[in-house]
C-alpha cells in the first residue's frame, strides 16, 4: 500500500544555483540545507536536491512513492520485472529508501518513514 507520491529528488551539479532556483520557485527556505542534500517542503510535497545524484546514475528527477513496507513493495516490483538501482538504505531518522528501473527505463523510488 502506498501513501502516494510525495517526494521528488533532483540530481544537481551546482547545489547553490539549484537551491536558489527552488527557493525562488517555492517561496520557502529549505528545511534541510547540507552540502550533501537540500530539501524543501511545500504544499505537502518534499523536493530534494542531490549533488551526488548524477554519480548515482540519476539522469533526471526521480519520484518517490511513500510505502508501508519497503521490502514487500521492492520485492513485488522486482517480480514484475523491475531492476534494482538502489537496495534498501537507511538515510537517517528511520527513513529508508530504495529505487528501481522499470522495463521502459524509468526510475521509481520508494520511501518508508520510520515509526512515529
Phi, psi and omega in degrees: 000139178250160172256011177102177180268107186238351186226137173229129179250128178255127171284134182227150177264325180241097186294327180295315179293318180295319179298317178298317180297311183288331174296317178293318181295311187273338180072022177225156174277155179295147174272339172233129180220084182237159179300334184264351182189137172236130182233140178240148171238129179204130176052041179077006182250142175251122180244121181245148177242121184243107180289350176259002185302316181297321180289342175272001178094005178287130181252355180185186180301143178241122175282140178243122176272131177275123186235159179281325185223098187294321180295315180297316180294316178300316179300317180296320179294319178295320178295333180273004174108003178286161179244134180292129171257319179220122175296165178301130183221136175278126181250015176110148178065020181083356178283132180237141181230159173203164176210154180225167172242131179277179183297341179267358180093003179281141177268137179232124179258153177234140175228134170236118179281153179291166179298136181281000000 
